[in-house]
């Protein structure tokens, strides 16, 4: 990752879009991790999700913030791979596990060992706008291996309408971001997934009652 290019991209491109075109209402910003290791777990409805979450951090903090992303998508050609790794600073993960790959989550383990803050979308691919899909259990495996790492639940409302899946045109849309209290490994994968689902549902229940 190139810190200079990343800072330039966010200050010139991303922050103006987020602050001027969209506008954010962030609830309980103070619950965001000040340092790592930590994992932000969020819903996933738009390509804007990770970018918006990263703008919630200062430039100095942002150098430690990395989205976890699918290697088969973000590394599919050399240009996208360069931008994804050098500017966005993604942690690429293989979604298709091969027999020769001992631990597909090793890049995540390595990043947390370096006190990084990771952004992870446990739903997997982008879903319907503001609809919370069932979480995949990979996040429980990560938490089990890193029992002292804080998990920070975040629910975003509005980004799925601003730039929904399959669309290339950005629509100005005010967005709400709800940040919940941190928690850690609960002792079993079942109880951890129940806890995660419960905390995320609490945030979902805070969103505006009016529908689009």
Order of alpha helices (4+ residues) and beta strands (2+ residues): alpha-beta-beta-alpha-alpha-beta-alpha-alpha-beta-alpha-beta-alpha-beta-alpha-beta-alpha
